[in-house]
Amino acid sequence: MIGRVRGIDIRVHWSWLAIFALLTWMLSQELFRDAFPRWPATGQWAAGVTTALLFFLSVLIHELSHALTALRYGMRVPSITLFIFGGVSNLEGEMHSAGQEFRVAIAGPLMSWLLALLFAVAWFALRTVDVSLILGYMAVINLVLGLFNLLPGFPLDGGRVLRSALWARSGDLLRATRTATRIGTAIAYAMVLLGIVNIVAFGMFGGLWYILVGVFVRSAVRDSYAAVLLEHTLRGARTGDAMGRSPAPVHAALSLQRLVDEYWAVSEQRAFLVEQEGAIVGIVTAEDVAAVPRSIWSTTPVGSSMTRSSELLTVSPRTPLLQAIRMMEERRLGQLPVLAEGRLAGLLTREDTQRYLARRAADGADRAPDAD
């Protein structure tokens, strides 16, 4: 994480470093070296770094426009991540109306075009100065960024705009998503094909970028459709619907070796609440045990390896199941204790959620044609 804006974590994926380095090299050694051959190498590299930083700042502002618009509608936006092909806003939950979907989706391209206009005005004002080339380049790249994102394939901004129109017309969000997703898939395959043609027929190895972007878009299509389908499947589901009964707690003085031999050997359960003097004082999981060298399991009490109650994240039986699942994903937890009026009601595990989803699937609750 590199910062936070309005409670939104700004993160950088490792792949961003690779594209930042490549973009800096291309700008300094091709664009600026050709345009200003009399510049010293340090000046060309400085211009390349500055332009690359401005590009990713533009991407960040584009994503922030989505995120801040979503916040206005009460949605939760935990983070924005910059990665190899730009950035993505992690919006939790689906839109409540087609109009809301449209406004959140169009905010990004509109912001990119506003940035393009501002950079163009700055370039015009300073066009006699060498460094104005940076401003002109940023005007063009923001214009292209806005146009690319308006391609009518989900989950690109244009795909979300299309989905909002289809949703407004049909009143069926899942159906609208399915149509926009199919178009997004077609766009992804078209980009891959275009890249292959450029390489094979014309020897333009820049076509590799089309292939990589196409593969990325296809992956994003699949993941986004799966997220929408999960939201649809779990609509109205509560944690209490999926949680399992909490097993009898183990005593804090029990050794880890006995826990493994006497409890885990005869049960699929891999998380146990820990009690001491009649009170629940924590939870011990497979991860907790694995963190302790096996050679000292026999002399290590559960109480010294558990996660203490004060550090536990809990939910209630009425907590939306999707919210609980996201909490486990965010914190990388395998289970969540479920409390009702301050008393333990059960334990929600990843296995519980998978079994619940399987039951819903068997009941036909989430049957829908594949995104392909």
C-alpha positions, -999 to 999 in steps of 0.1 A, spaced: 0 0 0 14 34 -10 -13 57 5 -50 62 13 -77 85 0 -110 89 17 -104 55 34 -95 38 1 -62 19 2 -40 27 -28 -20 -4 -37 6 -12 -63 8 -47 -78 43 -61 -84 35 -61 -122 33 -23 -121 70 -21 -115 77 -41 -146 55 -19 -169 67 13 -152 103 3 -160 94 -7 -196 74 25 -202 101 47 -188 127 30 -211 105 33 -242 98 70 -235 133 80 -227 151 59 -254 126 63 -282 102 93 -278 125 118 -261 158 107 -276 144 110 -311 126 143 -304 155 159 -285 188 143 -296 207 172 -281 194 165 -246 218 148 -223 209 112 -214 200 122 -179 175 147 -192 159 121 -215 156 96 -186 142 123 -163 116 131 -189 107 94 -193 103 89 -156 82 120 -153 59 110 -181 55 75 -168 46 88 -133 21 112 -149 5 83 -168 0 62 -137 -12 93 -118 -38 98 -146 -48 61 -142 -52 66 -105 -73 97 -109 -95 78 -134 -100 50 -109 -106 75 -80 -134 90 -100 -152 57 -101 -145 50 -64 -156 84 -51 -188 83 -72 -195 48 -58 -189 61 -23 -216 88 -29 -241 59 -33 -231 42 -1 -210 15 -17 -178 3 0 -145 7 -18 -117 -10 2 -89 -4 -23 -76 7 -57 -48 -14 -72 -24 -2 -99 -11 -31 -120 5 -40 -154 -23 -27 -176 -35 3 -155 -57 1 -124 -88 -14 -109 -112 -1 -82 -124 -28 -58 -161 -20 -55 -180 -41 -31 -216 -49 -39 -237 -44 -69 -254 -12 -81 -289 -5 -69 -302 9 -102 -292 12 -138 -288 50 -134 -263 45 -106 -244 20 -126 -242 44 -155 -230 73 -134 -203 52 -116 -191 37 -150 -190 69 -170 -171 89 -143 -138 73 -153 -138 81 -190 -151 116 -183 -123 122 -159 -97 109 -184 -111 133 -211 -110 162 -186 -74 154 -179 -68 153 -217 -83 187 -221 -62 202 -192 -30 187 -206 -38 200 -241 -44 235 -227 -11 234 -208 7 221 -240 -8 249 -261 3 275 -235 39 261 -234 42 247 -269 74 266 -276 92 249 -247 108 214 -252 91 198 -221 57 207 -236 61 173 -254 53 156 -221 21 176 -218 11 168 -254 18 131 -249 -3 131 -217 -32 148 -235 -32 120 -262 -27 91 -237 -57 103 -215 -78 107 -246 -69 71 -256 -74 59 -221 -110 72 -220 -118 58 -254 -103 23 -247 -123 21 -215 -155 28 -234 -152 -4 -254 -187 -20 -249 -175 -51 -231 -179 -59 -194 -161 -52 -171 -146 -22 -190 -164 11 -184 -181 9 -217 -193 -26 -208 -208 -12 -176 -225 16 -195 -239 -10 -219 -250 -31 -190 -268 -1 -174 -287 4 -207 -296 -33 -210 -306 -34 -173 -328 -3 -176 -345 -19 -206 -350 -54 -193 -351 -49 -155 -329 -80 -152 -293 -73 -140 -280 -108 -144 -293 -110 -180 -278 -76 -188 -245 -87 -172 -245 -119 -193 -249 -100 -225 -223 -74 -217 -199 -102 -206 -203 -121 -239 -194 -89 -258 -164 -84 -235 -153 -119 -243 -156 -113 -280 -135 -81 -277 -108 -100 -257 -105 -127 -284 -105 -100 -312 -76 -82 -295 -57 -115 -293 -64 -122 -329 -53 -87 -339 -21 -92 -320 -14 -125 -338 -21 -110 -372 3 -80 -365 31 -104 -355 26 -131 -382 15 -111 -412 34 -78 -406 62 -87 -383 51 -60 -358 61 -74 -325 41 -46 -309 12 -69 -315 23 -87 -284 7 -59 -264 -27 -66 -281 -23 -103 -271 -14 -94 -235 -43 -69 -231 -67 -94 -247 -57 -121 -222 -60 -97 -194 -95 -85 -205 -106 -122 -209 -95 -129 -173 -112 -98 -160 -144 -108 -178 -144 -142 -162 -136 -129 -127 -162 -101 -129 -190 -124 -142 -182 -148 -114 -184 -120 -88 -218 -109 -102 -231 -145 -102 -219 -150 -66 -237 -118 -56 -269 -130 -73 -266 -165 -58 -261 -152 -22 -288 -124 -24 -307 -126 9 -285 -153 24 -273 -148 60 -243 -162 78 -266 -182 100 -279 -201 69 -244 -215 61 -226 -217 94 -218 -250 111 -222 -258 147 -192 -249 167 -174 -280 180 -168 -284 217 -139 -261 227 -105 -275 237 -87 -265 269 -59 -239 267 -36 -263 285 -40 -291 259 -7 -297 240 -6 -292 202 4 -328 198 -28 -340 216 -49 -316 196 -36 -331 164 -38 -367 176 -70 -367 195 -91 -341 177 -79 -335 142 -72 -372 136 -109 -380 141 -125 -349 127 -124 -328 95 -126 -297 117 -94 -276 115 -104 -248 139 -113 -251 175 -123 -225 201 -102 -225 232 -116 -223 267 -100 -216 300 -118 -215 334 -151 -218 316 -146 -189 292 -137 -188 255 -103 -172 253 -94 -177 216 -93 -200 186 -67 -223 173 -64 -231 136 -43 -253 114 -23 -222 104 -15 -216 141 -3 -251 146 17 -251 114 36 -220 126 50 -240 155 80 -265 149 67 -301 150 95 -310 174 79 -290 202 42 -298 197 42 -321 226 54 -294 250 35 -264 235 1 -257 250 -28 -246 227 -31 -214 247 3 -202 236 -4 -207 199 -40 -196 196 -54 -163 183 -68 -145 213 -104 -135 216 -94 -98 216 -80 -103 182 -108 -123 167 -130 -110 139 -166 -121 145 -200 -119 127 -236 -124 138 -261 -149 123 -278 -120 105 -247 -108 88 -251 -111 50 -232 -142 40 -215 -124 11 -201 -98 35 -188 -126 58 -171 -143 28 -154 -110 18 -143 -105 54 -126 -139 53 -110 -131 19 -97 -97 30 -82 -110 62 -72 -144 47 -91 -162 74 -103 -198 72 -132 -193 96 -152 -167 115 -169 -172 149 -206 -164 149 -219 -146 179 -256 -140 188 -262 -116 216 -227 -120 228 -228 -158 229 -212 -182 205 -238 -195 180 -215 -213 156 -185 -212 134 -185 -202 97 -157 -219 77 -147 -218 40 -160 -253 37 -194 -242 51 -197 -215 24 -187 -240 -3 -213 -265 9 -239 -238 10 -231 -227 -25 -233 -263 -37 -268 -266 -21 -280 -234 -38 -266 -247 -71 -284 -280 -66 -316 -261 -59 -312 -242 -92 -307 -209 -74 -277 -199 -95 -282 -216 -128 -273 -194 -156 -256 -199 -190 -218 -197 -189 -202 -163 -196 -186 -177 -228 
